[in-house]
Amino acid sequence: MSTTSEKRLVLVGTPSDAAAEAHWAEVQRWAARHGWEITCTVPEEGAWCAVATEEVLDGTCTPEEAMAMHAIRGAGIRCVSVYEAPALLAEAVSGPPIPV
């Protein structure tokens, strides 16, 4: 990975149940261990991926979260659910799956 945007994740939403919280926390720990930047806003430089809660993906979200999703889609940033994120991130570095 050669550019900063390739090591940046955008997180959107707040997990609402224990399972989502566990995945959310593990994604954040994984990112920190691998030197990835985490942001809650869409940076001008782009991002490798966005991770959103199920509520946000379903459209049950705050106006700010909806605006973030609009910006993510407009920037062409891939967005996955918090449940899809662990396998996708592990695949990004060709490592073992992220334990959740």
Residue frames relative to the residue before (quaternion, step in Angstrom):
aa qw qx qy qz dx dy dz
M 1.0000 0.0000 0.0000 0.0000 0.00 0.00 0.00
S 0.1670 -0.8601 0.4804 0.0394 3.48 -0.65 1.09
T 0.7624 0.3195 -0.2173 0.5192 3.60 1.04 -0.44
T 0.6538 -0.5334 0.3726 0.3863 3.50 -1.25 0.51
S 0.6536 0.5302 -0.3365 0.4224 3.60 0.91 -0.83
E 0.6181 0.5466 -0.3515 0.4423 3.57 1.16 -0.47
K 0.7365 0.3264 -0.2200 0.5501 3.58 1.25 -0.18
R 0.5569 0.5722 -0.3963 0.4531 3.56 1.07 0.78
L 0.1204 -0.7739 0.6203 0.0429 3.54 -0.99 0.97
V 0.2274 -0.7294 0.6277 0.1495 3.54 -1.10 0.75
L 0.1488 -0.7833 0.5994 0.0708 3.58 -0.79 1.02
V 0.0461 -0.8076 0.5876 -0.0195 3.56 -0.83 1.02
G 0.7738 0.3330 -0.2652 0.4690 3.55 -0.77 1.06
T 0.3117 -0.6942 0.6119 0.2158 3.48 -1.42 -0.02
P 0.4404 -0.7059 0.4780 0.2815 3.60 -0.60 1.06
S 0.2700 -0.8060 0.5133 0.1182 3.54 -0.97 0.89
D 0.7698 0.2356 -0.1812 0.5649 3.60 1.20 -0.02
A 0.7113 -0.4914 0.3046 0.3997 3.54 -1.28 0.39
A 0.6471 0.5205 -0.3313 0.4478 3.61 0.94 -0.79
A 0.6706 0.4826 -0.2967 0.4790 3.57 0.89 -0.91
E 0.6285 0.5362 -0.3323 0.4550 3.59 1.01 -0.80
A 0.6447 0.5173 -0.3244 0.4599 3.60 0.97 -0.80
H 0.6618 0.4875 -0.3059 0.4804 3.60 0.92 -0.85
W 0.6353 0.5460 -0.3139 0.4470 3.58 0.95 -0.95
A 0.6829 0.4836 -0.2807 0.4702 3.58 0.86 -1.00
E 0.6696 0.4960 -0.3134 0.4554 3.58 0.92 -0.81
V 0.6055 0.5362 -0.3531 0.4703 3.60 1.02 -0.69
Q 0.6725 0.4918 -0.2997 0.4648 3.59 0.92 -0.87
R 0.6453 0.5024 -0.3219 0.4770 3.62 0.98 -0.80
W 0.6371 0.5299 -0.3238 0.4565 3.57 0.96 -0.89
A 0.6583 0.5155 -0.3081 0.4538 3.58 0.88 -0.97
A 0.6612 0.5036 -0.3069 0.4636 3.58 0.92 -0.88
R 0.6623 0.5143 -0.3056 0.4510 3.62 0.93 -0.87
H 0.7582 0.3780 -0.1943 0.4944 3.57 1.07 -0.74
G 0.5573 -0.6617 0.3662 0.3428 3.58 1.25 0.31
W 0.4195 0.6925 -0.4788 0.3394 3.57 1.16 0.53
E 0.4018 -0.6833 0.5571 0.2476 3.55 -1.14 0.69
I 0.1636 -0.7567 0.6253 0.0983 3.55 -1.08 0.79
T 0.0188 0.7869 -0.6156 0.0386 3.54 -0.97 0.89
C 0.3444 -0.7257 0.5542 0.2181 3.55 -1.22 0.45
T 0.6809 0.3893 -0.2831 0.5520 3.57 1.30 0.12
V 0.5082 -0.6378 0.4773 0.3273 3.55 -1.15 0.53
P 0.2793 -0.7897 0.5234 0.1565 3.58 -0.47 1.18
E 0.6118 -0.5655 0.4118 0.3692 3.56 -1.17 0.58
E 0.6741 0.5104 -0.2880 0.4497 3.57 1.07 -0.73
G 0.5383 -0.6343 0.3957 0.3890 3.57 1.27 -0.09
A 0.2280 -0.7467 0.6076 0.1455 3.51 -1.35 -0.08
W 0.5828 -0.5826 0.4351 0.3627 3.54 -1.21 0.50
C 0.7939 -0.1118 0.1393 0.5813 3.54 0.96 -0.90
A 0.2526 -0.7123 0.6242 0.1982 3.53 -1.32 0.34
V 0.1762 -0.7534 0.6269 0.0912 3.54 -1.13 0.76
A 0.0218 -0.8196 0.5714 -0.0361 3.56 -0.70 1.09
T 0.5311 -0.6009 0.4883 0.3441 3.52 -1.24 0.50
E 0.6596 -0.5090 0.3780 0.4036 3.55 -1.25 0.38
E 0.6224 0.5532 -0.3422 0.4353 3.56 1.01 -0.79
V 0.6612 0.4955 -0.3040 0.4743 3.57 0.91 -0.89
L 0.6681 0.5013 -0.3040 0.4582 3.58 0.90 -0.89
D 0.6762 0.4739 -0.2800 0.4896 3.58 1.16 -0.63
G 0.5388 -0.6453 0.3908 0.3749 3.59 1.26 -0.17
T 0.5443 0.5692 -0.4123 0.4581 3.57 1.30 0.19
C 0.4084 0.7149 -0.4508 0.3448 3.54 0.31 1.27
T 0.6397 -0.5084 0.4091 0.4061 3.51 -1.34 0.10
P 0.6446 -0.5033 0.3856 0.4273 3.59 -1.20 0.27
E 0.6280 0.5401 -0.3342 0.4496 3.60 1.05 -0.72
E 0.6579 0.4941 -0.3045 0.4800 3.57 1.00 -0.84
A 0.6284 0.5263 -0.3295 0.4686 3.58 1.03 -0.76
M 0.6485 0.5039 -0.3153 0.4755 3.59 1.00 -0.80
A 0.6278 0.5272 -0.3334 0.4655 3.58 1.02 -0.78
M 0.6617 0.4969 -0.3095 0.4684 3.59 0.94 -0.86
H 0.6166 0.5341 -0.3410 0.4672 3.58 1.04 -0.73
A 0.6684 0.4922 -0.2921 0.4751 3.59 0.95 -0.89
I 0.6277 0.5370 -0.3287 0.4578 3.59 1.02 -0.81
R 0.6830 0.4728 -0.2817 0.4802 3.56 0.86 -0.95
G 0.6531 0.5258 -0.3076 0.4499 3.58 0.99 -0.83
A 0.6909 0.4571 -0.2653 0.4933 3.57 1.13 -0.67
G 0.4637 -0.7019 0.4322 0.3249 3.58 1.28 -0.10
I 0.3938 0.7132 -0.4814 0.3233 3.57 1.18 0.55
R 0.4625 -0.6727 0.5064 0.2776 3.54 -0.87 0.97
C 0.0977 -0.7898 0.6042 0.0385 3.56 -0.99 0.84
V 0.0395 -0.7965 0.6031 -0.0176 3.54 -0.87 1.02
S 0.5665 -0.5831 0.4523 0.3667 3.54 -1.27 0.34
V 0.6533 -0.5106 0.3904 0.4001 3.52 -1.28 0.40
Y 0.6465 0.5215 -0.3207 0.4552 3.60 1.16 -0.53
E 0.6730 0.4782 -0.2878 0.4854 3.60 1.15 -0.59
A 0.5588 0.6841 -0.3607 0.2994 3.56 1.12 -0.71
P 0.6575 0.5317 -0.3616 0.3927 3.67 0.71 -0.84
A 0.6916 0.4585 -0.2895 0.4771 3.62 0.83 -0.91
L 0.6471 0.5306 -0.3187 0.4452 3.57 0.97 -0.82
L 0.6777 0.4843 -0.2954 0.4679 3.59 0.91 -0.87
A 0.6333 0.5180 -0.3351 0.4672 3.58 0.98 -0.78
E 0.6344 0.5310 -0.3110 0.4677 3.55 1.04 -0.82
A 0.6144 0.5845 -0.3415 0.4052 3.59 1.05 -0.76
V 0.7726 0.2733 -0.1637 0.5492 3.57 1.08 -0.62
S 0.4301 -0.7343 0.4274 0.3053 3.55 1.32 0.28
G 0.4450 0.6816 -0.4561 0.3596 3.49 0.98 0.89
P 0.6990 -0.4258 0.3343 0.4673 3.54 -1.28 -0.15
P 0.6420 -0.5237 0.3818 0.4095 3.59 -1.17 0.46
I 0.4995 -0.6249 0.5080 0.3192 3.53 -1.20 0.59
P 0.3643 -0.7364 0.5161 0.2420 3.61 -0.70 0.99
V 0.0431 -0.7867 0.6156 0.0166 3.56 -0.98 0.84
